[in-house]
Amino acid sequence: MPYPYTYLFKIGPLTLFTFGFFMLIGFLLALHVALKRARGRVQEDHIYNVAIISLLTSLIGSRIAFIIFNPQLFNSFWEWLAIWEGGMSFFGGFILAVLSVFIYTRKKKLNIGEILDIFAPSLALGIAITRIGGFLAGANPGTAANMPWAFQGTHPVALYHSLANFVIFFILLKIDSSKIKEKFREGYLFAFFMLLFGLERFINDFFRAYDSSATILAARIVPLVLIVLSLILLVKLKK
């Protein structure tokens, strides 16, 4: 089967799509980490609920944002629903997922800062694993490159994202077990995730190939906004 590997295998009418498979593995491992971090702090039921709500709303938000910014790629309503064919915008999903968690924690009278801090490393881990599936499925094409690690003559941007988020995952765990934690109130670790992820997206985006200058501009501005918001949040959360 030639690259990209959009699916892993087919059995009759059933198809196991590469991106979906890695997203599922990333979700399950991220949930496992969140459950371990929540032990003795938040009831398991809330962790499961937040994880499932975040997954569903992030998929919906990601798809809606992609459709809004790329309407020319769709000819019918049913094509909007075909997420297995690709076409997701991370920041659309991120915004809707955070809003859904905010609503849930308000309704259940939970500390949203604590919940977000519990999930911050998991978010990085889930993204890192999902990006591997994205690479195999041919997502995030890169610009031309003449380097030993170039893939088919281009930068393997999806793998850059994956590696960066694995690093972010371990950095967040290290921060949360250090004395830095004592200098901030709850919500700080999620703010650090926003900061590190924004930096990662902004830097790696320069190696990504885009079809239009408008798309490039939007892709560069959003990470910068995320960085600014994270810095403001860290200042407000400092004890």
VENJO-V157730 format. One line per field, one symbol per residue. ss: DSSP state (@ for helix, = for strand, . for the rest). A space follows every 10 residues. Layout:
# VENJO-V157730
ss: ???
This chain:
# VENJO-V157730
ss: ......==== =..====@@@ @@@@@@@@@@ @@@@@@@@.. ...@@@@@@@ @@@@@@@@@@ @@@@@@@@@. @@@...@@@@ @.@@@....@ @@@@@@@@@@ @@@@@@@... .@@@@@@@@@ @@@@@@@@@@ @@@@@@.... .=.=...... =..=..@@@@ @@@@@@@@@@ @@@@@@..@@ @@@=...@@@ @@@@@@@@@@ @@@@@@@=.. ..@@@@@@@@ @@@@@@@@@@ @@@@@@@=.
